[in-house]
């Protein structure tokens, strides 16, 4: 397991899901860093969460 974690950290995806996870992690890190730089980080976080919730698929939908 430790070897697998190192492979993921070093950018050697074993499956497509690993690549997708790395992309999602990078996306989230970039957004969190941007939020922390905002004048009012708490308000920026609330806006970000509202945006994410708005984009969630409806329960029971094909994409849920």
N, C-alpha and C positions, 0 to 999 in steps of 0.2 A: 504494500500500500504506500509506504514512504517513497519508493521508487516512482510510483505512478504520480504522486503529488509533485515530485521534482520534475517529472516529464511535463506535467501541465504548466508548472511555473516557468519552465524553460521553453514553452511554446511548441511542444511536440504533441499535438493532439492525436489521440488514439482513435477517436470517433468524431463524426461531425458535431455531435453534441458538445464535445470539448471545445471545438473552435467557436461554436455559438456561445458557449458559456464565457470564453475569454473575451469575445466581442462585447457581450453584455456587461461583464465586469469592467471593461475599459470605459464603456459608455457611462456606467453608473459612477465610476471614479471621477471622470471628467465633469459630470454634472454636479457631484458633491463638492468638488474643488471650486467650481464656479459659484455655487451657492455660498460657500464659506467666504468668498471674496465680496459678496454683495454687502451693501451698506446695512441692510437689515436681513441677516441670514435666516432668522426665524420665519419671517414673512415669505421669503423666497422658498423655504422648505415647504411651507403650507401650499404655495402656488404649485410647486413641483408635484406634491402628493395629489393635489386636486387634478392636475393634468394626467398623472398616471392612472388614477381611479377612473377618469373619464374614458380612457383608452382601453380599459379592461373589457373583455367580451362579456356579454350577458350570460348569466348562469344558465346552463342547459344548451347553450349554442354550440355549434360545431367546433369553434376555437377555444371553448372553455376547458 
